[in-house]
Every structure is written in C-alpha cells, then in structure tokens.
Amino acid sequence: MPALLPIDSVAGVILFWLALALLGLALQNAPRLIAQLLFPLSAIGALALAATALGALGGPANVAVLPLGLPDLPFHLRLDALSSFFLLLLGAAASGISLFSAGYFRTMPGRALGLLCFQYHLFLASMALVFLADDAYLFMVAWESMALSSYFLVTTDHTLPQNRRAGFLYLLIAHVGAIGILMSFGVMQGGHGDYTFATMRGSHLSGLWASVTFLLALFGFGAKAGILPLHAWLPEAHPAAPSPVSAMMSGIMLKTAIYGILRVTFDLLSAPLWWWGTIALTLGLLTALFGVIFAAVQTDMKRLLAYSSIENIGIILVGIGLTITFHAFHMQALSALALTATLYHALNHAFMKGLLFLGAGSVLHATGERNMGKLGGLIHQMPKAALLVLVGTLAIAGLPPLNGFASEWLLLQAFLLSPTLPHPYLNMLVPVAAAALALAAALAGYVMVKFYGIIFLGQPRSEKLRSAHDAGGWEQFGLAWLALGCIALGMFPMLVIDHLAPVTQFLVGHQLHGNTAQSWLWLTPVQPERASYSPLILFSIIVIGVLFSLLVVKKFYHGRLRRGPAWDCGFPEQSARMQDTAEGFSQPIRQIFEMFFGVIRELPSPFDKHPRYRGETIDRLWNLFYVPIIKLATTLSSLIGKLQHGRIHIYLMYSFITLLALLAFVR
C-alpha cells in the first residue's frame, strides 16, 4: 500500500470540512449538537491541517490531478513550500477561532446555526483549496466559492439594511478584483490553451506583458486584501459579520490575497522588475498610514479593528515591495530578510487580529454594545477575557517580547541594513519609507491603548455593564489558543525563521537559516555587531525586575501598605462621565491629520437645554473614487432602462435592427 502523501492529508481535511458543512444542514434542529460537536471537530481538523503543512514545509512538492472539472480541464493540486506555509497559517488560526465559535454560536436558533455552519466550513474548505490550486480554473472556482460563502457569512443578520449594504459592497469589489485576477491568468496563459500553473511558469513573458500581469494581479488581489483605494468594503463588512467570521476574514482570508501576490510575482513570473517593488512599497505605505490614522478616530470597536487590518496589510505589502526591489537587484540576502519579515508578520497578524476580533466578540456577547463610548470598566466583570485580549493588544502594538515586535523589527532592519541601491530615487525612498513605517508602528500603539483602555479600564459608562459576564469555557479556550500563539511566536523567533527558510528559498533562492538564526537565543539579521535581539533574555530581565521590585517592597516596607482612593484633582464627585471618551482620546489625531478626514460636526447651542455633540469622520476616498462610479452606474442604468417600454412591437424592432446589423457585418 503506497504511503500517504501530505497532499492527500490536506485533501482529506478539506473533505472533512465539507462533510461538517453538510452535517450542519442535516442537524438544523439540534443547535446544541452543532455548536458543541461540529465546531470542536472543525478545530481538530484545523490542527491536523496545521500539523500536515508544518511537516510538508521542508519537503518536496506534491502534485495531484483530480478526476473533477470540465473535459480536458481537470483540477490540479500542488503542495509546495509557499502553499504549506499559508495552509499552516490557516490551520493554526482556524483552530482557535473554531473553538471560540463553539461557545459564541451556542445561542443561535437551529436553522440559522445550521446554515451558518454550512457556510463557515465551506469558507474554510474554499480557502484551503485556494492555497492548494495548481491551475487557473480550480483557483478561480475556489476563489469565487470563498467570496460567496464569506458574503453569506457577512450578511448573517440580513434583516439590517446596513448589513445588506456591507455585503453587497464586499461582493461587488470582490468580483471586480476577480476580473483582474482572471485577466492576469489570461495574459500568462498566452493563448496556449493550458491554464495550469506549470505552463504559466514556462511562459517567459516579455517585460511589457509581465508588467501588465503584475499590475492586474496587484489590482485583483489588492481588492481582496483591502489595499488603498480598494479598501472600502473592509470597514463595512467586519462590523456586519459575526465576530468569529470577522476574525476569520481578517486573520486568514486577507492572507489569500497576499498568497496570490507572492505566487504570481515570485513563482509564476519569476523575474520581477525593480519598479514593481516601488509601486508595491508606495501603496503599502499609503495603506498602512491610512489604516492606522482612521483606526485612531473610530468609536466602533470592530471598525477600529477593521482599519487596523488595513494598516497591517499595508505593512505586509511594504515587505513585499522591499523584497521585489532587493530581488530585482540580486541582493539575495536582503530579499530573503525582507520576505522572512513579510511572512512572519502575516502569520503574526493571523493570531493577533484573530484574538482581538474574538475578544471584541466576547464584549459584544456580554454587553450587546459595539460603541466604545458606551463601554468601560469591563476588566472587573470580564477578567479572564480582559487578560487574554491584553496579550493581543500588546502584541499588535509592537511591544517586545511578543510576536508583533519580532516581525516589525525584522522588517525595519531590512530597511536600515540595506546598502546603497543602484538607483537614486530608491535611495531617497528607502529612508522615507522606514520613517513612515516607524510612524505607523507608533500610531498602532496609540490605537491599541485607546482600544483596550476605553473598553476594559476605568468605570462602567452604564449600569447594565455591571451585569456583564465573562467569556464562556469554549470562548476562553479559543482566546487562550491564539494568545499562546502570540507569546510563542514572539518568544521563539529563531524557530519561526528556521521554518520560513524553505519558503524564502523557494521564492527568492536564498534563506536566512545560516545567517539569521545563529543560535536559539539570539536573532541576528545580518551581523551581531549591527543588530541583535533576544526575546528570552528580555523577558527574563522583565520578570527579574518585577520580582526584585516586589521583594524590595516586601523587605523594606514589611507589608505596611495603606490603600486609598486615587487622587481626584480636588474634585470629589468623580463619575464615569469624567473619563476620557473614544472621541476625546482621538481628538489630537483628528486635529493633526484633519486634512485627511472629512469631518462632520454638530455643535450644541449655548441655549440648548439638553446639549449634544456629534462628530463623524468620513473617508474622503469614498467621495473621490466611489461616488462618481455610483453616479455613472446610476446614469447608465437609467438610460438603458428607457429601452424597456413593455411593448412587443418595440422589442421586435430591436431584433430586426440587430439582425440587419449582423448581416451588414457578415458582408
């Protein structure tokens, strides 16, 4: 009996998820069974997928041809280093999200939960197939299945008009992006009639057509990733979707677009040009700064996290642009460093943002509120959830020794350690890009202080918050899994980089196995005298400092501590209204970057008996790009609608004119 190949195991997990999807429909009248059996089984399948992908990272590529598809167009599968990494990301993050979902969805009615279970597992299977596809036909089938299943998940609560609008916008931009992806595959196929990726790798396009392919792919995948200005769907879809779905979309689905860009640029095209990197780098910086600035002024906690995802996708795109630039100039060590940082941050973001969206879901479950202005003091009612969310908050803020710092530090080292590039404009761009990246990282810390402080610290802003309950058992398991991932990925970056080495070797022909991870203790990007980092030593110093402080306090003060109320600035009538609000916290950012916002303010009159203040921040890019398109589409629709008179003789005249035109064309 032949040995089971890794690709067979991955295909088995996909079939297992599809079976769970059908079981969800069959068990619609048993919601408790769906929540507490099917979702934990889904988590086990995700763990199996992660383990299989981890084992396949350093092995040879596996290929398979399925007896499915159309005549002469069967489905081709391929499991190589790149697809193994993203399948590992999918399995590792989805396991925690599925565990959380077992508790989060337990109160949904049976029919709704059965349908959601079907869509949820179809979504998982579709994303896995995207990473496994080895021909354009299967890739597009999986891509569209992923888009449709996620659309129905976004519109789970379709009774609300804003949710239906968010779903329509998401589906519209997703299909526009899919057209760009399909056209890029068409250019690479070059009329050979063979849509397998193997044929595309050997197409050897000219510089012009290779550039057209890259730009189409960047547009198509950028629409799914939320790259500026194709980001409009993201802050609308995430608040509409259930929190586990938001975690799945932000943590995993956005990475399918990153996978597509890497696959096309470094594998199918294989010889990127330097100016491709400049475009990706510039777009990435604009996206990162735009996302973090808009995140800082949000009052809805899920919209804040959605804009934070835009920022992190921008950082990942910056890494891709830097990798393309170094690779085009044959700086293989630096291209491997930049690509390692990019992949590392993609993996980190899956855990960090998944954890934060699930934490927001716990808060929403316990309070029914998304508006941070109505929250506060939840650390007392939800201590376990608050502690686990704190891990994700510190990680995504870029604080060592957690995982967010490790990947951003590596990317910054790729900027700082780069030698003089053989182009004057690039030599000017790199320092500016490094400064912009540092600014985005600093503002991300500001955003996370606002997110955690407004929601969990201080006093409750309403009485109903005092009855909020902590996350349930399944929810705590899911949060703890992702929190442990943030800690482990931050504490052991050398092991992570060792496992990323086959991916960088596959894409850019170089790896950092011998240079970066010189020991299990020290992370050294280029040379020890230039820059080194040891999270374990830093963590040990932090622990020793805390223990020493406690020992000193206990030894010299002998436990004689006096507790008293915090200083009230001479005003004893403190209440929750005295706390900084979400709007007040973001006021400095709104003032500094006011030129980027469209701000609507309603100020009270001095004579108002019940004065109210309202401020709203509008995305100017919506009015700049999307409103003209909407007006044009509306105008064209009205003109075309005038052709429909409802009279049969008019329609016969249209047919007769069309027939005459065709006859004239044939002649």
MOLIN-V806151 format. One record per residue. N is the residue number from 1. RES is the residue in one small letter. SS is DSSP state (H for helix, E for strand, C for the rest). NEAR is the number of other C-alpha atoms within 12 Angstrom. Layout:
<<N RES SS NEAR> <N RES SS NEAR>>
This chain:
<<1 m C 3> <2 p C 5> <3 a C 8> <4 l C 13> <5 l C 22> <6 p H 36> <7 i H 39> <8 d H 26> <9 s H 28> <10 v H 43> <11 a H 36> <12 g H 23> <13 v H 37> <14 i H 35> <15 l H 24> <16 f H 28> <17 w H 41> <18 l H 29> <19 a H 26> <20 l H 38> <21 a H 34> <22 l H 24> <23 l H 32> <24 g H 37> <25 l H 29> <26 a H 22> <27 l C 27> <28 q C 26> <29 n C 20> <30 a C 24> <31 p H 31> <32 r H 25> <33 l H 30> <34 i H 42> <35 a H 39> <36 q H 29> <37 l H 27> <38 l H 42> <39 f H 45> <40 p H 31> <41 l H 32> <42 s H 45> <43 a H 38> <44 i H 27> <45 g H 39> <46 a H 38> <47 l H 31> <48 a H 30> <49 l H 42> <50 a H 33> <51 a H 26> <52 t H 35> <53 a H 41> <54 l H 34> <55 g H 26> <56 a H 34> <57 l C 35> <58 g C 27> <59 g C 24> <60 p C 20> <61 a C 25> <62 n E 29> <63 v E 26> <64 a E 24> <65 v E 23> <66 l E 22> <67 p E 13> <68 l E 16> <69 g E 17> <70 l E 13> <71 p C 9> <72 d C 16> <73 l E 20> <74 p E 23> <75 f E 31> <76 h E 34> <77 l E 36> <78 r E 37> <79 l E 40> <80 d C 37> <81 a H 36> <82 l H 45> <83 s H 48> <84 s H 43> <85 f H 45> <86 f H 47> <87 l H 51> <88 l H 41> <89 l H 47> <90 l H 56> <91 g H 43> <92 a H 44> <93 a H 52> <94 a H 54> <95 s H 45> <96 g H 47> <97 i H 56> <98 s H 49> <99 l H 40> <100 f H 45> <101 s H 51> <102 a H 37> <103 g H 38> <104 y H 39> <105 f C 40> <106 r C 31> <107 t C 20> <108 m C 28> <109 p C 21> <110 g H 24> <111 r H 22> <112 a H 30> <113 l H 39> <114 g H 34> <115 l H 31> <116 l H 44> <117 c H 51> <118 f H 34> <119 q H 36> <120 y H 50> <121 h H 44> <122 l H 40> <123 f H 39> <124 l H 51> <125 a H 43> <126 s H 39> <127 m H 46> <128 a H 51> <129 l H 44> <130 v H 45> <131 f H 49> <132 l H 47> <133 a E 45> <134 d C 42> <135 d E 40> <136 a H 41> <137 y H 32> <138 l H 34> <139 f H 37> <140 m H 36> <141 v H 26> <142 a H 32> <143 w H 40> <144 e H 31> <145 s H 30> <146 m H 39> <147 a H 41> <148 l H 27> <149 s H 34> <150 s H 47> <151 y H 41> <152 f H 34> <153 l H 43> <154 v H 43> <155 t C 35> <156 t C 38> <157 d C 25> <158 h C 21> <159 t C 11> <160 l C 15> <161 p H 14> <162 q H 21> <163 n H 28> <164 r H 25> <165 r H 24> <166 a H 32> <167 g H 36> <168 f H 28> <169 l H 32> <170 y H 39> <171 l H 33> <172 l H 25> <173 i H 33> <174 a H 40> <175 h H 28> <176 v H 25> <177 g H 35> <178 a H 35> <179 i H 25> <180 g H 29> <181 i H 38> <182 l H 32> <183 m H 27> <184 s H 37> <185 f H 43> <186 g H 31> <187 v H 34> <188 m H 42> <189 q H 31> <190 g C 24> <191 g C 13> <192 h C 15> <193 g C 18> <194 d C 26> <195 y C 34> <196 t E 33> <197 f H 31> <198 a H 24> <199 t H 25> <200 m H 33> <201 r H 27> <202 g C 20> <203 s C 28> <204 h C 23> <205 l C 25> <206 s C 17> <207 g H 18> <208 l H 16> <209 w H 24> <210 a H 33> <211 s H 28> <212 v H 28> <213 t H 37> <214 f H 43> <215 l H 31> <216 l H 32> <217 a H 41> <218 l H 45> <219 f H 38> <220 g H 36> <221 f H 45> <222 g H 46> <223 a H 41> <224 k H 50> <225 a H 48> <226 g C 50> <227 i C 44> <228 l C 36> <229 p C 31> <230 l C 31> <231 h C 44> <232 a C 43> <233 w C 39> <234 l H 45> <235 p H 39> <236 e H 32> <237 a H 44> <238 h H 50> <239 p H 43> <240 a H 40> <241 a C 41> <242 p C 40> <243 s H 44> <244 p H 51> <245 v H 45> <246 s H 45> <247 a H 48> <248 m H 48> <249 m H 50> <250 s H 52> <251 g H 48> <252 i H 48> <253 m H 48> <254 l H 46> <255 k H 48> <256 t H 46> <257 a H 41> <258 i H 50> <259 y H 46> <260 g H 48> <261 i H 43> <262 l H 41> <263 r H 42> <264 v H 39> <265 t H 42> <266 f H 37> <267 d H 35> <268 l H 37> <269 l C 39> <270 s C 30> <271 a C 32> <272 p C 43> <273 l C 32> <274 w H 31> <275 w H 26> <276 w H 37> <277 g H 38> <278 t H 32> <279 i H 28> <280 a H 42> <281 l H 40> <282 t H 34> <283 l H 37> <284 g H 41> <285 l H 41> <286 l H 33> <287 t H 40> <288 a H 43> <289 l H 39> <290 f H 41> <291 g H 43> <292 v H 45> <293 i H 41> <294 f H 44> <295 a H 44> <296 a H 44> <297 v C 47> <298 q C 42> <299 t C 37> <300 d E 35> <301 m H 43> <302 k H 44> <303 r H 37> <304 l H 40> <305 l H 53> <306 a H 45> <307 y H 46> <308 s H 50> <309 s H 51> <310 i H 50> <311 e H 50> <312 n H 52> <313 i H 55> <314 g H 46> <315 i H 55> <316 i H 49> <317 l H 50> <318 v H 48> <319 g H 53> <320 i H 53> <321 g H 46> <322 l H 52> <323 t H 47> <324 i H 42> <325 t H 44> <326 f H 42> <327 h H 35> <328 a H 28> <329 f C 27> <330 h C 22> <331 m C 27> <332 q H 28> <333 a H 32> <334 l H 42> <335 s H 42> <336 a H 45> <337 l H 52> <338 a H 50> <339 l H 50> <340 t H 52> <341 a H 48> <342 t H 45> <343 l H 45> <344 y H 47> <345 h H 51> <346 a H 50> <347 l H 48> <348 n H 48> <349 h H 57> <350 a H 50> <351 f H 50> <352 m H 53> <353 k H 57> <354 g H 56> <355 l H 52> <356 l H 51> <357 f H 50> <358 l H 56> <359 g H 54> <360 a H 52> <361 g H 44> <362 s H 46> <363 v H 43> <364 l H 33> <365 h H 31> <366 a H 27> <367 t H 32> <368 g C 19> <369 e C 28> <370 r C 34> <371 n E 27> <372 m H 39> <373 g H 32> <374 k H 33> <375 l C 43> <376 g C 41> <377 g C 34> <378 l H 43> <379 i H 31> <380 h H 23> <381 q H 29> <382 m C 34> <383 p H 24> <384 k H 28> <385 a H 43> <386 a H 37> <387 l H 29> <388 l H 40> <389 v H 46> <390 l H 37> <391 v H 40> <392 g H 47> <393 t H 45> <394 l H 36> <395 a H 45> <396 i H 52> <397 a C 41> <398 g C 37> <399 l C 33> <400 p C 34> <401 p C 35> <402 l C 40> <403 n H 45> <404 g H 46> <405 f H 41> <406 a H 47> <407 s H 49> <408 e H 46> <409 w H 42> <410 l H 42> <411 l H 41> <412 l H 38> <413 q H 37> <414 a H 42> <415 f H 40> <416 l H 28> <417 l C 29> <418 s C 31> <419 p C 20> <420 t C 19> <421 l C 25> <422 p C 17> <423 h C 18> <424 p H 10> <425 y H 15> <426 l H 28> <427 n H 20> <428 m H 17> <429 l H 25> <430 v H 35> <431 p H 23> <432 v H 20> <433 a H 35> <434 a H 33> <435 a H 19> <436 a H 30> <437 l H 40> <438 a H 29> <439 l H 24> <440 a H 40> <441 a H 37> <442 a H 26> <443 l H 33> <444 a H 44> <445 g H 30> <446 y H 30> <447 v H 38> <448 m H 42> <449 v H 29> <450 k H 39> <451 f H 48> <452 y H 40> <453 g H 33> <454 i H 37> <455 i H 47> <456 f H 39> <457 l C 29> <458 g C 26> <459 q C 29> <460 p C 32> <461 r C 30> <462 s C 22> <463 e H 16> <464 k H 19> <465 l H 30> <466 r H 21> <467 s H 17> <468 a C 30> <469 h C 25> <470 d C 31> <471 a C 38> <472 g C 30> <473 g H 22> <474 w H 32> <475 e H 43> <476 q H 36> <477 f H 31> <478 g H 44> <479 l H 49> <480 a H 39> <481 w H 34> <482 l H 47> <483 a H 44> <484 l H 31> <485 g H 37> <486 c H 47> <487 i H 35> <488 a H 28> <489 l H 37> <490 g H 45> <491 m H 34> <492 f C 34> <493 p H 47> <494 m H 38> <495 l H 24> <496 v H 36> <497 i H 44> <498 d H 29> <499 h H 34> <500 l H 44> <501 a H 37> <502 p H 35> <503 v H 45> <504 t H 41> <505 q H 30> <506 f H 31> <507 l H 38> <508 v H 40> <509 g C 25> <510 h C 29> <511 q C 31> <512 l C 37> <513 h C 31> <514 g C 22> <515 n C 25> <516 t C 36> <517 a C 32> <518 q C 24> <519 s C 22> <520 w C 23> <521 l C 21> <522 w C 28> <523 l E 40> <524 t C 33> <525 p C 44> <526 v C 30> <527 q C 18> <528 p C 17> <529 e C 11> <530 r C 15> <531 a C 20> <532 s C 26> <533 y E 36> <534 s C 31> <535 p H 32> <536 l H 25> <537 i H 20> <538 l H 21> <539 f H 22> <540 s H 17> <541 i H 16> <542 i H 16> <543 v H 15> <544 i H 15> <545 g H 14> <546 v H 14> <547 l H 14> <548 f H 15> <549 s H 15> <550 l H 16> <551 l H 15> <552 v H 15> <553 v H 15> <554 k H 14> <555 k H 12> <556 f H 12> <557 y H 13> <558 h C 12> <559 g C 13> <560 r C 10> <561 l C 10> <562 r C 8> <563 r C 8> <564 g C 7> <565 p C 9> <566 a C 11> <567 w C 11> <568 d C 13> <569 c C 10> <570 g C 8> <571 f C 10> <572 p C 11> <573 e C 11> <574 q C 16> <575 s C 17> <576 a H 22> <577 r H 19> <578 m H 17> <579 q C 25> <580 d C 25> <581 t C 30> <582 a H 37> <583 e H 31> <584 g H 25> <585 f H 27> <586 s C 33> <587 q H 25> <588 p H 17> <589 i H 28> <590 r H 29> <591 q H 20> <592 i H 14> <593 f C 21> <594 e H 21> <595 m H 15> <596 f H 22> <597 f E 27> <598 g E 22> <599 v E 21> <600 i E 16> <601 r E 14> <602 e E 13> <603 l C 15> <604 p C 14> <605 s C 11> <606 p C 10> <607 f C 9> <608 d C 10> <609 k C 8> <610 h C 10> <611 p C 12> <612 r C 14> <613 y C 16> <614 r E 16> <615 g E 23> <616 e E 21> <617 t E 31> <618 i E 23> <619 d E 32> <620 r H 21> <621 l H 21> <622 w H 21> <623 n H 17> <624 l H 16> <625 f H 18> <626 y H 22> <627 v H 16> <628 p H 14> <629 i H 14> <630 i H 17> <631 k H 15> <632 l H 14> <633 a H 15> <634 t H 14> <635 t H 14> <636 l H 14> <637 s H 14> <638 s H 13> <639 l H 12> <640 i H 12> <641 g H 13> <642 k C 12> <643 l C 16> <644 q C 15> <645 h C 14> <646 g C 11> <647 r C 11> <648 i H 12> <649 h H 12> <650 i H 15> <651 y H 15> <652 l H 14> <653 m H 15> <654 y H 17> <655 s H 14> <656 f H 14> <657 i H 14> <658 t H 14> <659 l H 14> <660 l H 14> <661 a H 13> <662 l H 12> <663 l H 11> <664 a H 10> <665 f H 9> <666 v H 8> <667 r C 7>>
